[in-house]
Amino acid sequence: MRPWPQVSVIIVHRGKASILRTCLAAVRVLDYPKDRMELIVAEERITPGLPGMGKARRLTVGENNYCKANNLAVRAARSPL
């Protein structure tokens, strides 16, 4: 059996903590080996009230620009595209 491929999961976020918590919870219950998954959260600015993001890498764009946040996260991804 071939090993699971390494993947990057990217969440582009706009500052609503409850929505981000829901997304993170959904990713955590995926039936995929955690050691083969990288989680990247790209957000406009640091969202207060989000303790415990685990091993998620957090990128801050600093402006309201979805495309820029997405591109920043894709460039930061370690998994092959």
C-alpha positions in Angstrom: 0.0 0.0 0.0 1.3 3.4 -0.9 1.7 6.0 1.8 -0.7 8.9 2.1 0.5 12.0 0.2 1.6 15.0 2.2 -1.1 17.7 1.9 -1.5 21.3 2.9 -4.9 22.5 4.1 -5.3 26.3 3.7 -8.0 28.3 5.5 -8.2 32.0 4.5 -9.9 33.8 7.3 -11.5 37.2 7.8 -11.6 37.7 11.6 -14.8 35.9 12.8 -13.4 33.6 15.6 -16.5 31.3 15.7 -16.3 30.5 12.0 -12.5 29.8 12.3 -13.1 27.5 15.3 -15.7 25.5 13.3 -13.3 25.2 10.3 -10.4 24.0 12.6 -12.7 21.5 14.3 -13.7 20.1 10.9 -10.1 19.7 9.9 -9.2 18.0 13.2 -11.7 15.2 12.6 -10.7 14.4 9.1 -9.8 10.8 8.5 -6.3 11.6 7.3 -3.0 11.0 9.0 -2.1 14.1 11.0 1.6 13.6 10.3 0.9 13.9 6.6 -1.2 17.1 6.9 -0.1 20.7 7.3 -2.6 23.3 8.4 -2.1 26.9 7.4 -4.4 29.7 8.5 -4.0 33.0 6.6 -5.9 35.9 8.1 -6.2 39.6 7.6 -5.0 40.3 11.1 -4.6 38.2 14.3 -8.0 37.1 15.5 -8.3 37.6 19.3 -9.8 34.9 21.4 -8.3 31.9 19.5 -6.3 29.9 22.0 -5.0 26.5 21.0 -4.6 26.4 17.3 -2.4 23.4 17.7 0.2 23.0 15.0 -1.5 25.3 12.6 0.8 27.8 11.0 -0.6 31.3 11.2 0.1 33.9 8.6 -1.1 37.5 8.8 -1.7 39.5 5.7 -2.5 42.9 7.3 -5.2 44.0 4.9 -8.5 42.9 3.5 -7.3 41.0 0.5 -8.5 37.4 -0.1 -6.2 36.9 -3.1 -3.1 38.1 -1.3 -3.9 35.9 1.7 -4.4 32.9 -0.5 -1.3 33.5 -2.5 0.8 34.0 0.7 -0.5 30.7 2.1 0.2 28.8 -1.1 3.7 30.1 -1.2 4.2 29.1 2.5 2.8 25.5 1.9 5.4 22.8 2.3 3.5 20.1 0.4 4.0 19.6 -3.3 1.3 21.3 -5.3 
